[in-house]
Amino acid sequence: MAVAVATALLSSACAADTDSNSSAVSDKAAEDSSVGHIHGLGVDPADGSLYVATHFGLFHVPYSGKPTRVADRWQDTMAFTVVGPGHFLGSGHPDLTEDLPPYLGLIESTDAGESWAPLALQGEADFHILEQAGDVLYAYEATTERLLRTVDRERFEEFYSGDLISVAATKEPGQLFATTGKGQLISIDASTGQTRELGGPITAYLDATTEGGLAGIGPDGVVRVSDDAGKTWQETGAIGGQPAAFTITEQGWYAATSDEAFHSDDNGDTWEQVL
């Protein structure tokens, strides 16, 4: 029963986002001042502040005060990833005021989300995961369930096929860890595409710790860490709800449910609501 429930929760997390954001226009009045349907989190190293990517636009969350919509845009931003000061990568679906195809492919912002430019596969790819590891960007295309890699962010090579929810790259080059649509933990060799099941707890979202370990959040919001490449896991804290996003940064750990965001400065032991 637990596996069946976890599978349903994890499968539903991305299902709605394979469609265009046609509901955004009718929902603008209700959603303009509130943050909901969160897809991703990132911290801009330029100032250490939090950005929240949602189905209804990108929001900036200052240290104090209310979140603000970035550039008054309603772009449904998926796979949101911060790769440098003011430098963001993403994918998803356009603001319906824009004359763009329903799939944005790989897009880039160099001004902290004020504007976005296409890099590759516009109209072709709907990336739900972007994971930067050194010079390599790993990108998971959700409609075809393909995990790709690119060095120049223009040409992509497929090396794995399967249903994934999250991907984490540790300090070991070419070694990836992932969670499948059923919440199973696996390792993936980025050179060969070979996989290995790790066992362990049902996990929704996964990321690498700054020390080189792994941290994951289950569908029940329980946070666990592993210091031995996923062989054993230790329960730490909990975020108190079904997770929708998770990222580990130099400014701490961040996690989100559909409409709330949390921060931990003690490696997941305790969490403070920031949104």
Backbone torsions as a table, in degrees:
resi	resn	phi	psi	omega
1	MET	NA	-42.7	-179.0
2	ALA	-61.4	-41.1	179.8
3	VAL	-66.1	-41.0	-179.6
4	ALA	-62.9	-42.6	178.9
5	VAL	-65.0	-44.7	179.4
6	ALA	-60.8	-41.4	179.5
7	THR	-61.3	-43.3	179.8
8	ALA	-63.3	-42.2	-179.8
9	LEU	-65.3	-45.9	-176.9
10	LEU	-70.0	-36.5	179.8
11	SER	-67.7	-36.6	-178.1
12	SER	-75.4	-16.0	-175.2
13	ALA	-63.2	-32.5	-176.8
14	CYS	-114.5	-9.3	-172.4
15	ALA	-60.1	-42.5	-177.0
16	ALA	-68.0	-23.1	-173.0
17	ASP	-88.3	-0.9	174.4
18	THR	-79.2	-13.0	174.6
19	ASP	-91.1	166.2	176.5
20	SER	-72.7	165.1	-176.7
21	ASN	-89.0	54.1	-177.7
22	SER	-65.4	-23.4	-179.8
23	SER	-77.0	-12.7	-173.6
24	ALA	-62.4	-38.6	-176.9
25	VAL	-63.1	-47.3	-177.8
26	SER	-70.5	-22.5	-177.2
27	ASP	-94.7	3.1	-172.9
28	LYS	-59.4	-42.7	-176.8
29	ALA	-61.1	-40.4	-177.2
30	ALA	-77.3	-31.1	-171.4
31	GLU	-98.9	-4.7	-171.7
32	ASP	-62.3	-36.6	-175.6
33	SER	-107.0	1.2	-179.1
34	SER	-124.4	153.2	-178.6
35	VAL	-105.7	123.7	179.5
36	GLY	-150.1	167.3	-178.5
37	HIS	54.6	58.4	-176.5
38	ILE	-73.6	135.3	176.8
39	HIS	-107.9	-35.7	-172.9
40	GLY	-157.1	161.7	-180.0
41	LEU	-132.9	147.8	175.6
42	GLY	-159.1	151.0	178.5
43	VAL	-113.9	126.3	178.7
44	ASP	-80.4	117.3	-180.0
45	PRO	-66.6	-11.7	178.0
46	ALA	-63.4	-36.4	-179.3
47	ASP	-139.6	0.3	178.4
48	GLY	74.8	14.8	-177.4
49	SER	-95.8	158.5	-173.0
50	LEU	-90.2	139.1	171.2
51	TYR	-120.3	138.9	-177.2
52	VAL	-122.6	118.6	179.2
53	ALA	-93.1	129.2	-176.1
54	THR	-132.3	174.1	174.8
55	HIS	-64.3	-19.5	-175.1
56	PHE	-116.8	22.5	176.8
57	GLY	124.9	174.5	178.3
58	LEU	-99.8	134.0	-178.4
59	PHE	-119.1	144.0	174.2
60	HIS	-103.0	129.9	-178.3
61	VAL	-113.6	103.5	179.5
62	PRO	-72.5	172.3	-179.2
63	TYR	-62.8	-32.2	176.2
64	SER	-141.0	146.9	-179.6
65	GLY	104.7	179.7	-175.3
66	LYS	-84.2	151.5	174.7
67	PRO	-65.5	148.4	179.5
68	THR	-124.8	141.9	177.0
69	ARG	-70.2	135.4	-179.1
70	VAL	-83.7	122.4	172.8
71	ALA	60.4	19.9	179.1
72	ASP	52.0	37.9	179.7
73	ARG	-109.5	150.9	-175.7
74	TRP	-115.6	24.8	179.8
75	GLN	-61.1	130.0	175.6
76	ASP	-79.0	97.7	-171.6
77	THR	-94.7	114.7	177.9
78	MET	-103.0	161.8	173.4
79	ALA	52.9	36.1	-176.0
80	PHE	-64.0	127.6	-176.1
81	THR	-142.1	131.1	175.8
82	VAL	-94.8	123.4	-177.4
83	VAL	-116.0	-1.3	178.1
84	GLY	178.3	177.6	179.5
85	PRO	-58.6	118.0	-178.6
86	GLY	64.4	11.4	-172.9
87	HIS	-113.2	109.7	-175.6
88	PHE	-119.5	149.5	169.8
89	LEU	-120.4	153.7	179.2
90	GLY	-167.7	-171.1	177.0
91	SER	-157.0	-161.5	175.0
92	GLY	121.1	-140.9	-173.3
93	HIS	-133.7	147.5	-171.4
94	PRO	-78.2	160.4	163.7
95	ASP	-59.1	132.2	-174.6
96	LEU	-69.9	-4.9	172.9
97	THR	-81.4	-8.6	-177.8
98	GLU	-99.4	143.3	178.6
99	ASP	-88.5	76.3	-177.1
100	LEU	-132.6	155.7	177.3
101	PRO	-66.3	161.8	-175.6
102	PRO	-65.6	-27.0	177.1
103	TYR	-106.0	123.3	-174.8
104	LEU	-83.1	-12.1	-174.9
105	GLY	66.5	-148.9	176.5
106	LEU	-90.2	124.1	-179.3
107	ILE	-123.6	160.6	-173.8
108	GLU	-139.9	142.0	170.8
109	SER	-125.6	131.6	175.8
110	THR	-111.8	11.9	179.0
111	ASP	-131.1	40.6	175.7
112	ALA	57.6	41.4	173.2
113	GLY	86.5	-0.3	178.5
114	GLU	-65.1	-35.0	177.5
115	SER	-145.4	156.6	-179.5
116	TRP	-131.3	144.5	178.8
117	ALA	-127.6	143.8	178.3
118	PRO	-73.7	140.0	175.2
119	LEU	-108.7	-42.3	-176.4
120	ALA	-164.0	152.1	170.1
121	LEU	59.8	31.4	175.7
122	GLN	-62.5	133.1	-178.2
123	GLY	82.3	-4.4	-176.1
124	GLU	-119.0	-37.9	-171.3
125	ALA	-118.4	140.7	174.1
126	ASP	-120.6	88.8	-177.4
127	PHE	-78.6	131.2	175.7
128	HIS	-107.7	-11.3	177.6
129	ILE	-138.4	132.1	170.0
130	LEU	-131.1	125.8	-178.1
131	GLU	-133.0	112.4	179.2
132	GLN	-88.3	131.0	177.9
133	ALA	-138.5	98.4	-175.0
134	GLY	64.3	-125.5	-179.9
135	ASP	-87.1	-5.7	-174.6
136	VAL	-101.9	135.7	173.1
137	LEU	-110.4	124.2	174.8
138	TYR	-97.8	133.2	-174.3
139	ALA	-135.8	127.4	-179.3
140	TYR	-103.5	117.4	-179.9
141	GLU	-90.7	114.5	-167.4
142	ALA	-74.4	-33.3	-175.3
143	THR	-71.2	-29.2	179.5
144	THR	-109.8	-2.3	179.3
145	GLU	55.6	49.3	179.1
146	ARG	-118.0	134.9	174.0
147	LEU	-98.7	121.5	-174.5
148	LEU	-116.0	163.2	173.0
149	ARG	-135.1	150.4	178.6
150	THR	-148.5	148.0	174.9
151	VAL	-104.9	-36.3	-176.7
152	ASP	-100.2	0.6	-179.9
153	ARG	62.1	22.9	176.0
154	GLU	-126.7	-42.9	-179.6
155	ARG	-109.8	132.9	-173.2
156	PHE	-121.1	146.2	177.8
157	GLU	-125.5	127.8	177.0
158	GLU	-81.2	137.4	176.4
159	PHE	-136.4	-2.5	178.0
160	TYR	-155.3	145.7	176.7
161	SER	-131.7	130.9	-179.9
162	GLY	160.6	164.4	-177.5
163	ASP	-78.8	118.3	-179.0
164	LEU	-126.8	150.5	174.7
165	ILE	-106.5	-40.6	-179.5
166	SER	-149.0	156.8	178.8
167	VAL	-136.1	137.1	178.7
168	ALA	-130.2	135.2	175.8
169	ALA	-108.4	124.9	178.3
170	THR	-92.5	-169.0	-178.3
171	LYS	-74.2	-12.3	178.3
172	GLU	-79.8	114.5	-175.9
173	PRO	-58.3	133.1	176.7
174	GLY	77.1	1.3	179.9
175	GLN	-103.5	117.6	-179.6
176	LEU	-115.4	151.6	171.7
177	PHE	-123.4	147.2	-174.4
178	ALA	-148.9	162.4	170.0
179	THR	-114.9	134.8	-180.0
180	THR	-85.8	174.7	179.0
181	GLY	-63.1	-16.9	176.3
182	LYS	-96.2	5.8	178.9
183	GLY	81.7	12.3	179.1
184	GLN	-82.4	145.8	177.3
185	LEU	-92.7	130.2	178.4
186	ILE	-136.5	158.7	169.1
187	SER	-108.9	148.7	-179.5
188	ILE	-130.7	128.0	173.4
189	ASP	-84.3	113.1	-174.8
190	ALA	-68.6	-16.7	179.2
191	SER	-81.8	-38.9	-174.6
192	THR	-111.8	-18.6	-175.1
193	GLY	80.0	1.2	179.6
194	GLN	-68.9	143.3	-177.3
195	THR	-121.5	160.6	176.3
196	ARG	-143.8	129.0	177.3
197	GLU	-75.4	134.8	-176.3
198	LEU	-98.2	-13.8	-173.0
199	GLY	71.9	-147.8	178.2
200	GLY	81.0	-173.9	-174.0
201	PRO	-74.0	155.2	172.1
202	ILE	-60.8	126.4	-173.2
203	THR	-131.6	135.4	177.4
204	ALA	-89.5	-63.4	-174.9
205	TYR	-117.9	143.6	-171.8
206	LEU	-133.9	146.2	172.7
207	ASP	-153.0	162.3	178.2
208	ALA	-89.7	141.4	176.9
209	THR	-81.6	162.9	179.3
210	THR	-66.9	-20.0	178.9
211	GLU	-86.3	-6.5	179.5
212	GLY	102.4	3.0	177.0
213	GLY	-90.2	-162.8	179.1
214	LEU	-127.2	149.3	173.0
215	ALA	-137.0	142.0	-179.2
216	GLY	-141.2	159.8	176.9
217	ILE	-124.2	127.9	177.9
218	GLY	-78.4	169.0	179.2
219	PRO	-62.4	-16.5	176.6
220	ASP	-91.5	1.9	178.8
221	GLY	88.8	0.6	180.0
222	VAL	-75.8	133.2	-178.1
223	VAL	-99.9	134.3	179.5
224	ARG	-133.8	152.8	179.4
225	VAL	-128.5	152.3	177.2
226	SER	-135.1	131.7	178.0
227	ASP	-107.0	6.8	-177.3
228	ASP	-131.2	46.1	175.6
229	ALA	58.0	38.1	174.0
230	GLY	83.7	8.7	179.4
231	LYS	-73.4	-43.0	177.6
232	THR	-132.7	153.7	-176.8
233	TRP	-132.4	143.1	177.7
234	GLN	-119.3	127.9	178.8
235	GLU	-73.6	133.5	177.6
236	THR	-112.8	-97.6	-178.6
237	GLY	-109.5	-156.6	179.8
238	ALA	-157.5	150.9	178.6
239	ILE	-98.7	-6.0	172.1
240	GLY	81.4	22.7	178.2
241	GLY	-178.7	172.6	179.7
242	GLN	-66.1	126.0	-176.4
243	PRO	-75.2	151.0	175.5
244	ALA	-124.0	-16.2	179.8
245	ALA	-163.1	155.0	-179.0
246	PHE	-158.3	131.6	176.3
247	THR	-149.5	145.9	177.3
248	ILE	-113.6	126.4	-177.2
249	THR	-129.2	173.3	175.8
250	GLU	-67.7	-18.0	178.3
251	GLN	-91.3	3.8	179.6
252	GLY	124.4	-177.0	179.7
253	TRP	-96.5	139.0	177.7
254	TYR	-128.2	140.0	177.7
255	ALA	-143.4	158.9	-179.0
256	ALA	-144.4	147.5	162.5
257	THR	-91.7	-166.4	-178.4
258	SER	-61.3	-33.3	-174.1
259	ASP	-136.4	12.7	177.6
260	GLU	-136.3	148.5	178.5
261	ALA	-125.1	148.2	-174.8
262	PHE	-135.0	153.4	179.4
263	HIS	-129.1	140.5	175.1
264	SER	-128.2	131.6	176.6
265	ASP	-110.2	15.1	178.4
266	ASP	-131.9	41.5	175.1
267	ASN	58.8	40.1	172.2
268	GLY	88.3	1.4	179.6
269	ASP	-69.4	-48.1	179.2
270	THR	-127.9	151.5	-176.1
271	TRP	-131.1	138.2	177.1
272	GLU	-115.0	130.5	178.6
273	GLN	-71.6	127.8	179.8
274	VAL	-115.0	-3.8	179.8
275	LEU	-153.4	NA	NA
